[in-house]
Amino acid sequence: MTLTVVLFPLTTEKRLEPAVECRILPVPAKIGARIMKLSIERGALLKAVSQAQSVVERRNTIPILANVLIEAEGEHVQFRATDLDIEVVDKTVAQVERAGATTVSAVTLHEIVRKLPDGALVTLNDDAAKGRLTVDAGRSNFSLATLPKEDFPVMASSEYDSNFSAPAPVLRRLFDKSKFAISTEETRYYLNGVYMHIADADGGQVLRCVATDGHRLARIDADLPDGASDMLGIIVPRKTVGELRKLLEDDDVQIAVSVSETKVRFATPEITLTSKVIDGTFPDYQRVIPAGNTRRLEVDASEFAKAVDRVSTVSSERSRAVKLSLDEDRLVLSVNSPDSGAAEEELAVAYGDERLEIGFNAKYLLEIASQVDRENAVFMFNSSGDPTLMREGNDTTAVYVVMPMRV
């Protein structure tokens, strides 16, 4: 549309001057504004935004950190989210009609996509001039506020000291079996993660993950991957361990691992997770792993866990203490709570040492027993006041330690 304006010059005399005609041509609302448009299958979009929204902090004082950065180019769209300590980038295939980038609330976008019907084709259309991203799927239409992509913080790249690859099942086992022992005490920040490092074992060097909160400890070993022998020991934060689990679902995927003094990166062909590591020194955990425990108890791990769960039902929530009374091939689990009542259950076990009574926090016993993949769990005791060691049968690649408590 062209607007025509007619101007008449001012004059003191009562006569008309020839009119001057000016034509004002339309000017773009925002010079340089790009209008991004793409279409993507609902399932692929949900997977990408699910990873993004779990990284962003629900409460933060910087609005841009609540957003996910969407970057579309070529035949792919990339979703990037960060809380300044962790950054996740998920790349997926899309029909990109017009390349561009914008940021939008990660939680809101996730909720919208989650509620869309399966198999829906979702169209994202960003108008930078209006500051709005429209989400269309069938008869559903949403208009979301955006923030400039220039405001989005991108984690600085790092020079990594070591790079290697490991199968997803190997890393999944290392972290899944150790993460339950991560401390939640913020004052002991160096225990708020999993210590991943290279260690010496009976068969040579291994890749090892260790976690402890001072009450229980988990130490898990795996064969050393090629190229990992010079890896620095790092403490992977608790939140990063949780996010990493989503990368390790596919048994056939190789995970590229990069490590430096300050960062660690785990990458698949589609997802890259980069995280700062905990700046601290992990304690000498070897000192608390008992080597002289000789009293051996072998028990069906599943039956043991169920029995602990049943008798602990009557224990007070504050202590949740359960007593183990061991005699010749016999284990009695008992709880005596003055306020709630008492419970007792007997199990047939393999035990040939002298009589022993020892107490544990029921929650700790359940968490350790739930890690056992094999049929039997082996407990090694010394006395009622010393740490107890547990492993899966004769497998020494997974070792757990739990401190006793008075009952």
N, C-alpha and C positions, 0 to 999 in steps of 0.2 A: 504494500500500500504506500502511495506517495501523497504527502500532505502539501497542499499549495497554500501559501500565505501571501496576502497582498498588503504591502506597506505603503502608507501615504506620508510624505515628508511634512514636517511641521512648518508653518509659515505664518507670518503676521498679516500678510495680505490676503484678501478674500479672493483667492484664485486657486485653482487646482493644478498641481504639478503632475506630470505623467507618473502613473503607478509603477512601482518596482516590484517585479514578481520573483520570489525566491522559492526554490524547490528543496525540501528537506528529505533526504533519502533515509530509509530505515537503517539503523545501526544495530549490530548484534547486542543482545542484552549484556553479555559479558565476554569481552574479547578473550579468546583462548580457552573458553569453556568447552569441555569435551563431554559428549553425551554417550555414555557407555550402554551397550545393549547386548545381552546374551541370553541364551536358553540352555537349561540344564535339567537333567532328570532328577526328580525329587529325592531318590535314594542316594545318589552321589552328592547332592547338595547337603542333605541331612548329615551324612557321614563327615563332611568337611566342616560344617558349622558346629557340629557336636564337639569336635576336638577343639575348635577355637573358643567356644563359649565356656569350656571347662577351665581354660587357662586364665581368662580375664577375671579380675577381682570384682566381686559384686559391689563392694564398697570401696570407692577410691575418690580422691579429691581432684583427679585429673580426668576430665570427661572423655578424652580421646582414648584412654586406656580401657574403657568399657566397650570400645568399638572393635570390629574386625575390618582389616584392610582387604578389599576385594580388588584384584588386579586381573583384567582380562586382556589377552593378546594371543593372536594366532588361533590355535585350536584348543587352548587351555585357559582355565581361570584359576587363580591362586588366592587362597584365603590365609591371611597372616594375623596372628593375635599374640599379645605379649602382656606381661605384668611387670616388665623391666628386669625380671630375674629369669624368666623362661620365655622363649619365643617358639611358636609352632607355625609351620608353613605347610599347608595341604594343597597339593596341585592335582587338578582333575580335568578330565576332558569336558568341553562345552562347545556349543555352537555360538561362536562370537561373531555377532553382526557388526558391532562397532567396538573397537578397543577402547579401553579407558580404565580409570581407577577411582575408587571412592571408599569411604568408611561409613559403617552403620552399626548400630547397637548389636553386639553379638548375641546377647541373651534374647532380645526381641526377635531377631531374625530366626534364631533357632526354634523359638516357640511357634512361630508362624509355620515354618517348614515342617516341624514335627506334627502339626495338626492337619497338614494337607494330606489328601488321599494318596495311597500308594500308586506308583506309576505315573503320577502327574508330571507334566512338563512345565517347569517353572521358568518364567521370563523375568529377568532383572533389567530394569531400565533406569539409568541414572541421568538426571538432569542437573548438572553442576550449577547452572545459572539459578535454578530454583532451590537448590539444596535439598532435593528430594530423590529417594530411590523408590521406584514403584516395583512391587512384587505381584506378578499376575500368574494365576494357575486356574484354568477353567473359568468358573464364574466368580472366583475370589480375586479381590484386588486390594492391595495394601499400599499405603504411601508412608515411607519412613524418613525421618530427618537424618541428614548426613552431616559429617564434618569433613573439612578439607583433608585430602590425602597427604598434603605437605606437613600437616601437624602430627602425623603418625610416627612414633619413634621406632626406628629399626635398629635391632641389636647390632652393635659394631662387630665386624668380622674379626676373627682371631686366627693367629698362626698356630696351628696345632702341632704339637711335638710328636705325636704318634697317631697312626691311622691303621686300622685293621678291620676285618669283617668277621662276624660271628653269626651262626644260624639263630633265627628267632627263638626256637625252643630252648637253646642253651642259655641265652640271656633271660628268657622268661623264667626258667628254673632258678637261676641265680638270684633274681630279684624277688620272685614270688615266695621263695622259701625263707628269705631273710627279712623281708620288710615288716613282718609282724612285730619284730623286736626293736624297731626304731623308737627312740625316745621322743616323748612329746613335751618334755621340759625345756622351755625356751632358754632357761639359764645355762643349760649344758648344750649349747647350740651345736657343738662338734659331734654330738650323738644324734642330731636330728636328720640323719640320712644313712645311706648304705655306703660303707667303705669298700670301694672297688679297687683292687690292686693285684700285683703279681706276687705270689708267695711260693716258698719252697715246700714241697710235699714229698712223700716217700718215693713217688715215681718221677720226680723232677719238678719243674716249675708248673704252676697252675694259675688260672685266672680265678680270683677269690672275691667273694662278697661277704662282708661281715656287718652285723647290726647288733646293738645292745642298748638297753636302757638301765643297766646296772642290776636288774633283777633277773633277766634272762638274756641269752646270747644265741645268735645263729651264725654258723660259719659254713658257707657252701662253696665247693670247688668245682671247676670245670677244666677240661683240657685247654691248654694255652693256645689261642688262635695264632696263626701265622702273622708275624709283624707286630705282635703285642708285647714282645719281651722287654722293650724299653719304655713301656707305659708308666707314667707317673701314677702314684696312688692318689685317688681323689675321693671326696665324700659327696655322693650324689644326693641332693636334698629330697626330703620326703615327698613334696609335691611333684617333683620331677619323676620320681619313681612311679607315682600314680599315673602320671600322663604317659610315661613310657610304656606302660602295660598295653595301651591301645595300639601301639606299633607292632606288638609281638604276637598278635592273634594268629597270623598265617604261618603255618609250620614250614612252608616252602621258601620263605623270604630270608634273604641275607641282610643283616643289619650292618651298615657302615658306621663304625665308631671312631670318633676323633677326640683326642684328649689334649688339653693344655693345662697350665697351672691354674687358670681362672675359669675355664669353660669346658663343657663336654657336649658333644653333638652325636645324636643317633639319627640315622637317615635310612629310609627306604626309597624306592623310586618315586613314591608319591608324597611321602611325609618327611619333613625334617624337624627334629626337636632339638633346640639348642638351649642350654641352661648354664647359668653360673654355678660353680661348685662352692661348697661351704669352705670358707677361709678359716681353717682350724686344723689341729693335729688330732687324729684319732688315737685313743689310748692303746697301750700295749695289751691287746686282748688275749694274747697267748698265755699271759700269767694267770688268768682266771679259768682257763680250761684245764680241768683236773686230769692228771696223768696217772695217779695212783689208786683210783677207785677200783676195787676188786669184787665187790658184791654185785652179782649180775642177775638182773630180772629180765625175762623175755615174756612178752604178753602180746596178744592180738591187739593191734593198734585201734581198730574200729570198736571192738568190744570195750576196751579200756576207756576210750573217749566217751562212749555212751554211758558207761557206769559212772564216770566222774560227773557227767552232766546231770544224771539222775539224782545222785546223792547231794550234789551241791545246791539243789533246788531249795533246800531248807536252810542253807547257810545265810548268815547276814550279808547284805550287800557290801558292807564296809570291808570285811576281811575275806569272805568267800574261801575260808580255809577248809581243806580236806586232808584227813589223815590216812596214810598208807601204812598198814600193819602187815609185815612180811614174815612168813614162816615157810616151812618146807612145802614147796609147790602150791602155795596158797597166798592170796592177796585179799585183804579186807579193806575196803574203802569206807570211811565213816566220817560223818559230820555231826557235831553236837553244838547246837545253837541255843543258848538259854532263852532267847526271845521267841524263836520260831519252832524249835523241835529238834529231832534227831533223825538220822538216816544211816543205813549200813547196807553194803552189798559185797558179796564174796565172788572172786574170780579164780578160776583155775589157771595157774601160770607155771612157768619154769623158773624155779628159784631153789638153790641148794646151799645157801649160806646161812649164817646165824641170824636169829630173829632181829628184826629192825622195825622201828616205828619212826616215821618221818612225815612232816606236814608240808603242804604246798598251797599256794594260791590256785584255786580251781581254774581260774581264767587262764593262767599261764600253762597249766597242764593241758587244757583243751587246745590252746593255740599250738603248742608243740606237737601234740598227738595228731592234729589235723594236717601237719606237714608230711606225715609218713605216707609214702606211695606204696611201700611194700606191705606185706601182710602183718609182719611182726615189728614191734618196737623193742629196742634193747635199752634198758636203763642200767647205768653203772653208779652204785652208791659207795660212799665211804663211811659216813656217820650221819646222824640226824642233824648235825649242824654244818655240814660241808656241802659245797655245790654238787649237784647231781648232773651227770652227763647222759645224754640220750642220742641214739643214732638209729638208722633204719637197717635192721639186721646187722650184717657184717660190713655194710657200706660205710666207708670212712670219709666219703666226699660230702656228706651232710652231717654236721655235728651240732648238737644243741646243748646249752647249759642253762640250768634253772636253779635259783637260790631257794633253799627251804625256808619255812617259817614255823614259828612255834604254834602248837595246837593244844 
